[in-house]
Every structure is written in C-alpha cells, then in structure tokens.
Amino acid sequence: MQVGFVSLGMGAQPLSDVLDLAQHVGAEALELNGRVTVHRDLWKPPVNYAAIRDAFEEAEVTPVSLGGYSSLAQPTDEGLERAVDEFVAYCERARQMGIPIVRAFAGDVVEGHTLEELYPRMVEGFKRIMQRIAGWGLTVGIENHGRLINHGEHLHSLVHEVGSPHLGITLDTGNFCWAGHSIETAHRFCERLAALTVNVHVKDGKFLDGEWTLFPAGRGDIDLAGILKTLGKAGYEGPVLSEYEGESDFRISTLESVSYLRGLRDGLDRL
C-alpha cells in the first residue's frame, strides 16, 4: 500500500506547491485531480504531459490515480452520451500520464427521478465507458459519493452488473457517514466492498450534535486500522490517500494524516 494524499485540497495552487507538500509530509503517492482548471489550468490544452511526468519523477512521488468527474445518473439518452464522453476524456488524461486508476462518480440526486429509474442508466453508462477504454491499461474506481447511491449494497451491485474486471470501488472511509449512515453501518459497507476496492480515500470524523464533522486521520471515530486490515485480508495493495476536507489547515492536517496512515500501513506490513 502506497500512502499519500488527494491533490484536490490544493486545487487552487500550482502543481509545484502540491509536490513540495508531498515531499514535506513524506507522501509516496498522489491522486492528481483531473479538472481542467485545477493547479493553475494544469490540463488546459495543449497539455505538456512530459513536463508533468518529469515533475513527479523529480519529486519522487507516484501519481497513482486521477480524480475524474462523472454523473451517469442521466434521465435522457443525450445526457448519458455526453456524460460518457466527458469521463472518457478524463481517462485519456490518465492514459497520457501513465496513471493506472481513474476515480469516478456514479451520479447524484436528480430532482423528479428515483434511484430505481436512474440505476439502469448508470449501469449502461459504465458499460459504455469500459468498452471505450478497453486496452488502455486503466482501472476505474467508483467512489461512494453524493446521496443517490452512497450505499454499500447498491455500489456492490452496480460493479457486478457492469461486469468489467477493470471496474471497482474508490472507497472513501468518511463519505458513508457524510451521507447519513451510522459509523457501524459505514464499517459494514467498507467490509462489503473490500474485495472490489481499487483505490482508497481516507477521511476520519465524528458525529458532533448529530452533524458529521471531519478530523485528521486517527482523531475521529472511524476504525481506520480495522478497515486497512480488512482491505489487506482481501488482497488490497493499492493506494491509501488522505483526503482532508475539514476546517483546520489543510497542510498541517495532511501531514498528521499521512504520518498516521504510514504508521498503520507499516504495522500491517509487520504482521
């Protein structure tokens, strides 16, 4: 397991600042956000992929995943086709960079439409995506995100119904609670999805006065050690990436989180 963080928390900063922080906190890996405007228009055409690759190599940090954006919960054929095209463009960025994993969203709530109605569209959308990127050497990880399908059983079914060996889960340890599930249910969902997990975002937190509140890794109530142990037993060897989105300083909190996660990882390695 390579430990690092997600670059989105520094989306307004240039890539050089992100890599400086990665070196400072001892990050081995990074999920690089794929939005065109992040990191001072990093992906604005024409993209200098060689320069980006060289910057990572010089910093001795591995870009292990790309943060892609997608909403396949589309009620129309035209909307679904457009959403598939948009996500394939993220996959092309990852392909050019040699980044093996692309984070995806299934889609969020659409007013006037139910999950039962939109679910088949999500299945169809991911089938189209996986067909179009076949042979690219990429794995797509659907994140438990938003409120429409942020449920372990639904996500498990979605991956299996698409039926691609290159489609799995980006497991966000805090997003189930953010969506309103209890900590106990979140732990159960993480266990359910462990064998499908291809990428991990680490959030920690507590319910304070009924509100989900984020903390650096190790200071909340999520059993991160137990989740990593479960993932390890399921054969997971992929990235473990801090994604701090709380109100405290991002750099300080990321330093604390990455240090804590390295300790957990190293403890598992000694077992």
C-alpha atoms as one frame of an Amber mdcrd trajectory, in Angstrom:
protein
   0.000   0.000   0.000   1.397   3.399  -1.002   0.416   6.256   1.325  -0.205
   9.800   0.140  -2.983  12.320  -0.359  -5.515  13.710  -2.832  -4.423  16.910
  -4.587  -7.913  18.462  -4.740  -7.401  20.111  -1.352  -4.759  22.271  -3.046
  -6.665  22.704  -6.289  -6.051  26.469  -6.356  -2.276  26.009  -6.049   0.236
  25.125  -8.783   1.376  21.525  -9.073   4.827  22.523  -7.815   3.323  23.511
  -4.445   1.430  20.215  -4.246   4.598  18.226  -4.881   6.528  20.323  -2.356
   3.921  19.401   0.267   4.071  15.759  -0.797   7.803  15.716  -0.155   7.381
  17.564   3.155   4.790  15.134   4.544   6.562  12.031   3.223   3.861  11.107
   0.727   4.743   8.273  -1.587   1.696   8.645  -3.829  -0.768  11.242  -5.022
  -4.204  11.324  -6.587  -3.940  14.121  -9.110  -7.202  15.958  -9.724  -8.264
  15.917 -13.352 -10.404  19.067 -13.669  -9.101  21.364 -16.396  -8.894  24.410
 -14.121  -7.095  22.861 -11.125  -3.478  23.635 -10.280  -3.480  26.811 -12.366
  -5.043  25.306 -15.521  -2.784  22.258 -15.447  -4.894  20.397 -18.031  -5.677
  23.329 -20.312  -4.777  22.367 -23.908  -2.172  21.916 -25.144  -1.174  19.809
 -22.119   2.547  19.293 -21.573   2.294  15.718 -20.296   6.057  15.189 -20.387
   6.645  18.158 -18.081   4.037  16.889 -15.605   5.553  13.403 -15.603   9.036
  14.889 -15.111   7.834  16.950 -12.130   6.523  13.813 -10.402   9.709  11.908
 -11.157  11.868  14.688  -9.760   9.764  14.830  -6.591   9.923  11.018  -6.290
   6.142  10.861  -5.859   3.972   8.432  -7.821   0.722   9.657  -9.434  -1.400
   6.604  -8.641  -4.865   7.860  -9.551  -6.627  10.660 -11.387  -9.682  12.353
  -9.918 -12.264  12.182 -12.687 -15.804  13.558 -12.595 -18.904  11.887 -13.935
 -22.653  11.866 -13.474 -24.159   8.839 -15.176 -27.498   9.278 -13.419 -28.851
  10.826 -16.593 -32.566  10.661 -17.439 -32.009  11.174 -21.195 -30.012   9.347
 -23.875 -28.332  12.588 -24.905 -27.270  13.365 -21.340 -25.840   9.892 -20.851
 -23.872  10.046 -24.086 -22.423  13.422 -23.101 -21.504  12.158 -19.616 -19.728
   9.121 -21.049 -17.745  11.316 -23.460 -16.734  13.629 -20.623 -15.468  10.799
 -18.458 -13.561   9.165 -21.306 -11.705  12.490 -21.667 -10.513  12.098 -18.048
  -9.402   8.579 -18.900  -7.397   9.934 -21.834  -5.538  12.277 -19.450  -4.721
   9.336 -17.206  -3.614   7.284 -20.200  -1.252  10.014 -21.391   0.190  10.307
 -17.876   0.528   6.576 -17.272  -1.775   6.866 -14.248  -3.433   3.469 -13.712
  -6.624   4.398 -11.798  -9.360   6.921 -12.589 -11.802   7.899  -9.844 -15.440
   8.097 -10.981 -18.807   9.167  -9.578 -21.938   7.209 -10.418 -24.154  10.278
 -10.145 -26.131  12.245  -7.604 -29.776  13.031  -6.928 -31.774  14.293  -9.936
 -34.941  16.142  -8.994 -38.054  14.295 -10.098 -36.238  10.987 -10.678 -35.671
   7.987  -8.408 -32.689   5.705  -7.935 -34.780   2.856  -9.329 -35.270   4.855
 -12.524 -31.679   6.087 -12.868 -29.824   2.942 -11.810 -30.084   1.191 -15.219
 -28.671   4.325 -16.859 -25.645   4.175 -14.555 -25.083   0.521 -15.420 -25.330
   1.292 -19.129 -23.047   4.318 -18.817 -20.264   2.398 -17.112 -20.594  -0.433
 -19.608 -20.044   2.069 -22.433 -17.072   3.634 -20.645 -15.367   0.308 -20.007
 -15.880  -0.728 -23.639 -14.373   2.516 -24.918 -11.271   2.364 -22.718 -10.653
  -1.359 -23.237  -6.948  -1.967 -23.775  -5.883   1.345 -22.249  -4.458  -0.272
 -19.118  -6.811   1.668 -16.840  -8.925   0.721 -13.846 -11.977   2.822 -12.950
 -12.928   3.174  -9.284 -16.475   4.371  -8.484 -16.450   6.457  -5.316 -19.148
   6.256  -2.647 -20.116   9.881  -3.181 -23.213  12.074  -3.090 -26.603  10.945
  -1.805 -28.209   8.983  -4.649 -26.255   5.715  -4.442 -23.976   6.197  -1.414
 -24.798   2.743  -0.066 -22.571  -0.307   0.118 -25.046  -2.818  -1.254 -26.098
  -0.611  -4.175 -22.489   0.048  -5.167 -21.629  -3.630  -4.861 -24.497  -4.469
  -7.223 -23.536  -1.713  -9.669 -19.984  -3.009 -10.104 -21.169  -6.581 -10.565
 -23.897  -5.663 -13.052 -21.442  -3.746 -15.239 -19.307  -6.861 -15.162 -15.896
  -5.461 -16.097 -12.740  -6.785 -14.404 -11.332  -3.259 -14.666 -14.141  -1.584
 -12.710 -14.078  -1.375  -8.930 -14.583   0.943  -5.989 -12.794   4.050  -4.761
 -13.582   3.554  -1.086 -13.975   6.829   0.829 -13.908   5.946   4.529 -15.883
   9.020   5.609 -18.454   9.521   2.868 -20.932   6.919   4.096 -21.274   8.853
   7.354 -21.471  12.150   5.465 -24.452  10.680   3.596 -26.184   9.923   6.902
 -25.209   6.337   7.663 -24.058   5.398  11.156 -20.409   4.615  11.848 -21.335
   0.968  12.402 -23.077   0.828   9.008 -20.114   2.558   7.358 -17.774  -0.105
   8.736 -20.089  -2.829   7.422 -20.197  -1.215   3.973 -16.386  -0.944   3.898
 -16.126  -4.642   4.652 -18.694  -5.458   1.979 -16.748  -3.500  -0.659 -13.232
  -4.521   0.381 -12.786  -7.156  -2.342 -13.880  -4.634  -5.003 -11.708  -1.758
  -3.787  -9.078  -0.397  -6.173  -8.404   2.989  -4.529  -8.849   4.391  -1.016
  -9.604   7.946   0.139  -9.215   8.333   3.885 -11.487  10.639   5.830 -11.997
  10.448   9.589 -14.631  12.140  11.680 -17.163  12.139  14.483 -20.855  12.858
  14.839 -20.981  16.000  16.999 -24.511  17.029  17.944 -25.713  14.832  15.098
 -23.519  16.509  12.485 -20.702  14.669  10.726 -17.511  16.584  11.497 -14.159
  15.852   9.872 -10.825  15.414  11.667  -7.334  14.395  10.566  -6.892  10.642
  10.243  -6.654   8.964  13.639  -8.581  11.591  15.578 -12.101  10.540  14.589
 -14.293   7.528  15.302 -13.752   5.626  12.055 -11.846   2.385  12.669  -9.189
   3.089  10.074  -6.880   0.388  11.402  -9.676  -2.158  11.135 -10.584  -1.038
   7.606  -6.983  -1.288   6.388  -6.686  -4.709   7.997  -9.883  -5.829   6.239
  -8.597  -4.485   2.931  -5.282  -6.266   3.423  -7.023  -9.568   4.086  -8.993
  -9.045   0.855  -5.691  -8.709  -1.018  -5.712  -4.938  -1.428  -2.299  -3.478
  -2.258  -3.346  -0.140  -3.792  -3.021   3.474  -2.658  -4.199   4.797   0.703
  -4.723   8.538   0.284  -5.591  11.156   2.860  -8.390  13.448   1.703  -8.782
  16.020   4.437 -11.771  18.327   3.874 -12.281  19.696   7.393 -11.994  23.258
   8.637  -8.434  23.062  10.011  -5.338  23.904   7.974  -5.049  21.505   5.043
  -1.259  21.235   5.110  -0.976  20.593   8.843  -3.875  18.149   8.812  -2.468
  16.315   5.800   0.929  15.996   7.476  -0.760  14.471  10.537  -2.950  12.183
   8.438  -0.189  10.880   6.168   2.067  10.202   9.168  -0.733   8.307  10.909
  -1.557   6.262   7.804   2.085   5.344   7.231   2.184   4.026  10.784  -0.927
   1.930  10.226   0.410   0.601   6.923   3.799  -0.248   8.390   2.131  -2.030
  11.294   0.160  -4.184   8.886   3.318  -4.965   6.917   4.952  -6.335  10.090
   2.085  -8.747  10.812
